[in-house]
Amino acid sequence: MSILGTSNLEVFGLNIVGNTFGWTTGEAASYGVLDAFVEAGGNFVDSAGSYPV
C-alpha cells in the first residue's frame, strides 16, 4: 500500500479504470473484474467520467 499524495489514504499500488463498467463491459463481467481486484487487495478505482470528452 502507498499513501496517496498528502492525504492519509492508503491505496493499492495499481488502480483500475472503471469507465467501461456498465457501458461496454456488462454487469456480470464488471462485478467479476471488481471482485477479483478487491480479492487481490485493490482499493483504488478511477471513476472519472471525462474520458469520452
One Martini backbone bead per residue (centre of mass of N, CA, C, O) as a GRO file, in nm:
protein
   53
    1MET     BB    1   0.101   0.033   0.015
    2SER     BB    2   0.001   0.377  -0.035
    3ILE     BB    3   0.023   0.711  -0.013
    4LEU     BB    4  -0.191   0.972  -0.109
    5GLY     BB    5  -0.007   1.207  -0.115
    6THR     BB    6  -0.123   1.424   0.156
    7SER     BB    7  -0.278   1.208   0.259
    8ASN     BB    8  -0.422   0.914   0.448
    9LEU     BB    9  -0.443   0.734   0.200
   10GLU     BB   10  -0.460   0.393   0.129
   11VAL     BB   11  -0.316   0.241  -0.163
   12PHE     BB   12  -0.288   0.061  -0.413
   13GLY     BB   13  -0.039   0.030  -0.659
   14LEU     BB   14  -0.302  -0.012  -0.830
   15ASN     BB   15  -0.533   0.075  -1.067
   16ILE     BB   16  -0.872   0.095  -1.189
   17VAL     BB   17  -1.062   0.128  -1.473
   18GLY     BB   18  -1.430   0.212  -1.475
   19ASN     BB   19  -1.556   0.337  -1.754
   20THR     BB   20  -1.691   0.051  -1.871
   21PHE     BB   21  -1.882   0.006  -1.655
   22GLY     BB   22  -2.201  -0.048  -1.798
   23TRP     BB   23  -2.121  -0.038  -2.102
   24THR     BB   24  -1.896  -0.243  -2.246
   25THR     BB   25  -1.924  -0.375  -1.965
   26GLY     BB   26  -2.085  -0.591  -1.816
   27GLU     BB   27  -2.212  -0.671  -1.518
   28ALA     BB   28  -2.076  -0.946  -1.463
   29ALA     BB   29  -1.788  -0.863  -1.550
   30SER     BB   30  -1.756  -0.624  -1.359
   31TYR     BB   31  -1.781  -0.784  -1.095
   32GLY     BB   32  -1.547  -0.979  -1.154
   33VAL     BB   33  -1.322  -0.769  -1.166
   34LEU     BB   34  -1.372  -0.632  -0.892
   35ASP     BB   35  -1.348  -0.883  -0.715
   36ALA     BB   36  -1.055  -0.956  -0.798
   37PHE     BB   37  -0.927  -0.690  -0.711
   38VAL     BB   38  -1.004  -0.707  -0.409
   39GLU     BB   39  -0.876  -0.988  -0.352
   40ALA     BB   40  -0.580  -0.852  -0.429
   41GLY     BB   41  -0.617  -0.548  -0.266
   42GLY     BB   42  -0.792  -0.355  -0.403
   43ASN     BB   43  -0.889   0.030  -0.368
   44PHE     BB   44  -0.846   0.176  -0.670
   45VAL     BB   45  -1.082   0.369  -0.854
   46ASP     BB   46  -1.131   0.495  -1.166
   47SER     BB   47  -1.425   0.729  -1.224
   48ALA     BB   48  -1.397   0.894  -1.463
   49GLY     BB   49  -1.622   1.077  -1.704
   50SER     BB   50  -1.405   1.231  -1.924
   51TYR     BB   51  -1.291   1.052  -2.160
   52PRO     BB   52  -1.499   1.118  -2.408
   53VAL     BB   53  -1.426   1.442  -2.419
   0.00000   0.00000   0.00000
